[in-house]
Amino acid sequence: MSTNQVKVAITGLGATTPLGGDVASTWSALLAGRSGVRKLDWEDVEELPTHFAATIAVESDQVMPKHRLRRLDRCQAFALTASIEAWKDAGMAHGDQSGFEVDGDRLGVVVSSGIGGLLTALNGYDQYRKTGWKRTSPFTVPMLMPNGAAGHVGLEFGARAGVHALVSACASSAEALGYAIDMIRTGRADVVVAGGTEATIHPFNIASFGAMRAMSTRNDEPERASRPYDKNRDGFVLGEGSASLVLESEEHARARGARIYAYASGAGYSADAHDIVQPDPTGAGAATAMRRALENSGLRPEDIVHINAHATSTPQGDVAEIAAIKSALGPAAYQTVITGTKSMTGHLLGGAGALESVATVLALHEGVVPATANLEDLDDAVDLHIAQGEPYKLPDGPAAALNNSFGFGGHNVCVAFQRAV
């Protein structure tokens, strides 16, 4: 059997997001069109261009002992929370929960972050300036390193087949899923925990994005600030959180009687070679990634019933992605329903691809697509079917979907999923 013929099943989902502390609450909020964007209560927030962000709904100290959190960056705690939920959801043994015991030599982890432990670095330096090096935490380096989340998830489950952390800005966790698919297809692992995480809501980060004029400044209506495809969009909304998926070979999943949500059927990659920040306005690189995802998955454009778009709510990016979808799918693009869930979750940066993959998988599994929130006046350049107003019911039967993720540096990643029927 060739590597591309090895079917990769998704058997577990986990998340902690601005909409909820788990997958069920997050999914329910997405279908209800609720926003996770909130005004920040910082003392000096009025000095910043943006006064809001999509902060986590359930703090880590509500689900994890405080003594453990002292050794974890915020993004690492999020990743552990999401990964443990996904692991348990897949029916795996963990702690006092009985379940399937996975051979650690056949277990891999790919958990990415676009930035890593930024809060540890910034807050740690402030503390050092106040109290000197002797009060610096000995856990600082493992807390700030970008692979720290992957390392902790690997330790949690005893993964020995390989623990990886791919970094490609806002495409990081989509790339993590693609790498996980390859680990299973090539026989390196039977089971892989894959996902992404980010926690960078800090005045310095907001100031930095603000200096780029990349973020929305709709300070009077924070919950309506993220508005993909709307004529009045003015930038993205920063979010935080994590999502993880348990992937395993279909053979392994069937042998243990696991529930299969969907199949991770392949991924495609490209680079714009255009600008370090701005997307190629033609969408050429993004279209290439989508075509490669179809080829890698053995899918045709007409198989795609749904796309969870990158759709960050930036003036340039949203329109470029529409051009890419039309280029990649051709006439079939007009028969596909598109949604932008960042309108409710905000942009989780390196964690976005994983969270939106969870939403894509559930859309196929449940047969319903969350509507894009805050879309009141559709951009004239957008002539495809954008889910808006109410959730959109997908047709029954065989179906496939795509999740797009693009990042600073010109990274383009598209992950393809197929319904389990």
Summary of the structure (lengths in Angstrom):
residues: 421
radius of gyration: 20.0
end to end distance: 21.8
largest distance: 64.0
contacts: 1696
relative contact order: 0.18
helix: 40%
strand: 23%
